[in-house]
Amino acid sequence: MSTIAKLTPLALICSFGWAQNSNPVPAAVPAQMIVTIGHHYGQVPPALTKNDLTVTERYEPLAVTNLIPLQGERAGLDLFVLVDHCSNCEPGSKFEELSQFIRSQPPTTKVGIAYIMNGELQMGVNPTADHERAVKALNTPEGSRPASPFRALEQLIRNWPATCAQGKCRRAVLMISNGINPSAQDKLLDDSAEEALEAAQREGVTVYVIYHPSADYLNADPSKLYAGQVQLAHVADETGGEAYFLGFGPLPSLAPFLTDMADHLANQYLLKFAANPTEGDGGMHRVMVKSKIPGIEVMVPNRVFVGTGEAVPVEERP
């Protein structure tokens, strides 16, 4: 065998090793999202640990680095009640139920009031620990020009007042609206809803919605009512929240749904995990979070913003 033939396998091995070293596994970057324990049917939900959840992206497991109960010193919450002054709305006594809900919030929850008027955001009061002040800012809808309610939701999220320290406070919205965008070209795809959804996911805001129709809903086009409900449910579900409605008519009472929402807010965690890196200034990643505990449902946004923060050591990844 010639000298050249003897050296060829060694050269190939060295070349392969160099190729591997020139393409190292990229380090993961930290990401986080709010995890809510869903319906637990009257039973006290167990305290979760980081070992009780799995996080995957495109079926690839991601390392869970921490799971922090949002209770005690970490229970801080900014909650905006966003009321649509929809055309011909008549909430009536339901606003008294909403007032009682605001008064019942724990001291760690700051409540803000805002309105949707002619499709634009109208501020009532910034999140405050003075719940009576928030109640006084709550006014029944006076009616306005029909317009997309999601533009105002997006505006609220993008211009959220700095009422809590960064990373020290959850943020959530309770939106009361019929969800109808009269200018939407597609009844099942509303650009304004998509933009509000992305803003909420990027900023880590959980959206809860209560469907409330106009007083003339019986004479309205059912397909438009359905489209509004679809968009409301879409935004709520994909931010880790909940949408509440029963048919096309108004809810007979808000109380049971507000109680359900309060239960969700009382059983939340901050999930931290090692995400795959994102090029540029960061971007939205579609992830899936599941509970390993039978009978425990977790509610999470289906996408999370991943920035370009300090890398997580590769050895912490599965």
C-alpha positions in Angstrom: 0.0 0.0 0.0 1.4 3.4 -0.9 2.2 6.1 1.6 -0.6 8.2 0.2 -3.2 5.4 0.6 -2.1 5.0 4.3 -2.5 8.7 5.0 -5.9 9.1 3.4 -8.1 7.5 6.2 -6.2 9.6 8.8 -6.8 12.7 6.8 -10.5 11.9 6.5 -10.8 11.4 10.3 -9.1 14.7 11.0 -11.2 16.5 8.4 -14.4 15.1 9.9 -13.3 16.1 13.4 -12.6 19.6 12.2 -16.0 19.9 10.6 -17.7 18.9 13.8 -15.8 21.4 15.8 -16.5 24.2 13.3 -20.2 23.7 13.8 -20.7 23.5 17.6 -24.2 23.0 19.0 -25.6 26.5 19.5 -26.2 27.5 23.2 -29.8 27.8 24.3 -31.2 31.1 25.5 -33.5 31.7 28.4 -37.3 32.1 27.8 -40.3 32.3 30.1 -44.0 32.2 30.2 -47.0 32.1 32.5 -48.5 28.6 33.2 -52.0 28.4 34.6 -53.5 25.3 36.2 -56.8 24.7 34.4 -60.0 23.2 35.6 -59.4 20.9 38.6 -63.0 20.2 39.4 -63.2 21.3 43.0 -60.0 19.5 44.1 -57.1 21.5 45.5 -54.5 21.3 42.7 -51.1 20.0 43.8 -48.0 22.2 44.0 -46.1 21.8 40.8 -42.3 21.5 40.4 -40.2 21.9 37.3 -40.1 18.1 37.0 -43.8 18.0 36.5 -43.8 19.7 33.2 -42.4 19.0 29.7 -41.6 21.7 27.2 -41.1 20.9 23.5 -40.5 22.8 20.3 -41.1 20.9 17.0 -41.0 17.7 19.1 -37.6 18.5 20.5 -37.5 18.5 24.4 -36.3 21.8 26.0 -34.8 21.9 29.5 -37.1 23.3 32.2 -34.8 25.5 34.4 -37.3 26.7 37.0 -40.9 26.8 37.9 -41.9 29.6 40.3 -45.3 29.7 42.1 -46.8 33.2 41.7 -47.9 33.5 45.2 -46.8 35.4 48.3 -44.1 37.8 47.4 -44.4 36.8 43.7 -48.2 37.2 43.6 -48.2 40.7 42.1 -50.6 41.2 39.3 -51.7 44.0 37.0 -55.2 43.4 35.8 -56.9 45.6 33.2 -60.7 45.4 32.7 -61.2 46.5 29.1 -64.9 47.3 28.3 -66.1 47.7 24.8 -68.6 50.5 24.4 -70.1 48.4 21.6 -73.1 49.8 19.7 -76.3 49.5 21.8 -74.7 47.4 24.6 -76.9 47.0 27.7 -74.9 45.2 30.5 -77.4 46.3 33.2 -76.9 44.7 36.6 -73.8 42.8 35.3 -71.7 45.8 36.1 -72.5 45.3 39.8 -71.1 41.8 39.5 -68.0 43.2 37.9 -67.6 45.7 40.7 -67.8 42.9 43.3 -65.2 41.0 41.4 -62.8 44.0 41.5 -63.4 44.5 45.2 -62.7 40.9 45.9 -59.2 41.0 44.4 -56.3 40.4 46.8 -54.1 43.4 47.8 -51.4 42.1 45.5 -53.6 42.8 42.5 -53.7 46.2 40.9 -56.8 46.8 38.8 -57.0 49.2 35.9 -60.0 50.3 33.9 -60.0 51.0 30.1 -62.6 51.3 27.4 -63.0 50.7 23.7 -64.7 53.7 22.1 -65.2 53.8 18.3 -62.4 51.2 18.1 -59.9 53.4 20.0 -58.5 52.9 23.5 -59.9 55.2 26.2 -58.1 55.0 29.5 -60.1 55.1 32.7 -57.6 54.6 35.5 -54.1 52.9 35.6 -53.7 49.8 37.6 -54.2 50.7 41.3 -54.2 48.8 44.6 -57.1 51.0 45.6 -59.9 48.8 44.3 -62.6 51.3 45.2 -60.9 53.8 42.9 -61.1 51.3 40.1 -64.7 50.6 40.8 -65.5 54.3 40.6 -63.8 54.5 37.2 -66.1 51.7 35.9 -68.9 53.1 33.8 -71.6 51.3 31.8 -71.2 51.4 28.0 -72.8 54.4 26.3 -72.6 53.0 22.8 -70.1 53.8 20.0 -69.5 53.4 16.3 -69.0 49.7 15.4 -65.3 49.0 14.9 -62.7 46.3 15.7 -62.2 45.9 19.4 -58.8 44.3 18.9 -56.9 47.5 17.9 -57.6 48.9 21.3 -56.5 45.7 23.0 -53.2 45.8 21.1 -52.8 49.5 22.0 -53.4 48.7 25.7 -50.8 45.9 25.7 -48.1 47.9 23.8 -48.5 51.0 26.0 -49.0 49.2 29.4 -48.3 51.7 32.2 -45.2 51.0 34.3 -47.0 50.1 37.4 -44.9 47.2 38.5 -41.2 46.4 38.3 -40.0 44.4 35.3 -40.3 40.7 35.9 -41.9 41.2 39.3 -45.5 41.3 38.2 -47.9 39.3 36.0 -50.2 41.1 33.5 -53.7 40.1 32.4 -56.6 41.6 30.6 -60.3 40.9 31.1 -61.9 42.1 27.9 -65.7 42.4 27.6 -66.8 42.7 24.0 -68.7 41.0 21.1 -65.5 40.6 19.2 -67.0 41.8 15.9 -64.8 43.7 13.4 -67.2 45.0 10.8 -64.3 45.8 8.4 -62.7 42.3 8.5 -62.5 40.8 5.0 -62.4 37.2 6.3 -64.9 36.2 9.0 -62.4 33.6 10.3 -59.2 35.6 9.9 -59.0 39.0 11.4 -55.7 40.9 11.0 -56.5 43.1 14.0 -57.0 40.1 16.2 -53.8 38.5 15.0 -51.8 41.7 15.8 -53.3 41.9 19.3 -52.5 38.2 19.8 -48.9 38.6 18.9 -48.6 41.7 21.1 -50.0 39.8 24.0 -47.7 36.8 23.5 -44.6 38.9 23.0 -45.3 40.9 26.2 -46.5 37.9 28.2 -50.0 39.2 28.8 -52.8 36.7 29.5 -56.2 37.6 28.0 -59.6 36.6 29.3 -62.7 37.5 27.4 -66.4 37.7 28.2 -68.6 37.8 25.1 -71.3 40.4 25.4 -73.5 41.2 22.4 -75.4 44.3 21.4 -79.0 44.5 22.5 -80.1 43.9 18.9 -78.2 40.6 18.6 -81.4 38.7 17.7 -81.7 40.7 14.5 -77.9 40.5 13.7 -76.3 38.2 11.1 -75.5 35.0 13.0 -72.3 34.5 10.9 -71.0 37.9 12.2 -71.8 36.9 15.8 -70.0 33.6 15.3 -67.0 35.3 13.8 -66.7 37.6 16.8 -66.8 34.7 19.2 -64.2 32.8 17.1 -61.8 35.7 17.3 -62.4 36.3 21.0 -61.7 32.6 21.8 -58.7 32.6 19.5 -57.0 35.5 21.3 -57.9 34.1 24.8 -56.9 30.5 24.2 -53.6 31.3 22.5 -52.5 33.6 25.3 -53.2 31.0 28.0 -56.5 32.6 29.0 -60.2 31.6 28.7 -63.2 32.8 26.7 -66.6 32.8 28.3 -69.9 32.7 26.3 -73.1 30.7 26.0 -74.7 30.8 22.6 -75.1 34.2 20.9 -77.0 35.9 23.7 -75.7 37.7 26.8 -74.5 35.6 29.8 -77.3 35.4 32.4 -74.7 36.2 35.1 -71.0 37.0 35.1 -70.4 35.7 38.6 -69.6 32.0 37.9 -67.2 33.0 35.1 -65.5 35.7 37.1 -65.1 33.1 39.9 -63.5 30.7 37.4 -61.1 33.4 36.2 -60.2 34.3 39.8 -59.3 30.6 40.4 -57.1 30.6 37.3 -55.2 33.7 38.5 -54.7 32.1 41.9 -53.0 29.1 40.4 -50.3 30.4 38.2 -46.6 29.8 37.8 -43.7 31.4 36.0 -42.1 28.8 33.8 -38.5 29.3 32.8 -36.8 27.1 30.2 -33.9 26.9 27.8 -35.1 27.8 24.3 -33.5 27.3 20.9 -31.6 30.5 19.9 -33.2 33.1 17.6 -31.4 35.0 14.9 -31.3 38.8 15.0 -33.2 40.6 17.8 -35.4 37.6 18.7 -38.7 36.2 17.6 -41.8 34.2 18.3 -41.4 30.4 19.0 -44.2 27.9 19.0 -43.8 25.6 22.0 -45.9 23.0 23.7 -46.1 22.6 27.5 -47.7 19.5 29.1 -48.2 18.3 32.6 -46.9 14.9 33.6 -49.5 14.6 36.4 -52.7 12.8 35.4 -55.8 14.9 35.6 -53.9 18.2 35.7 -54.5 20.5 32.8 -52.1 23.4 32.1 -53.0 26.5 30.1 -50.2 28.3 28.3 -49.7 30.6 25.3 -48.9 28.6 22.2 -46.1 30.9 21.3 -43.4 32.7 23.3 -41.0 35.5 22.5 -37.4 34.4 22.6 -34.8 37.1 22.7 -31.0 37.0 22.5 -30.3 37.0 26.2 -27.4 35.3 28.1 -26.9 31.8 26.8 -27.9 28.8 28.9 -25.1 26.2 29.1 -25.6 23.4 26.6 -25.2 20.7 29.4 -28.6 22.0 30.9 -30.4 21.0 27.7 -31.9 17.5 27.4 
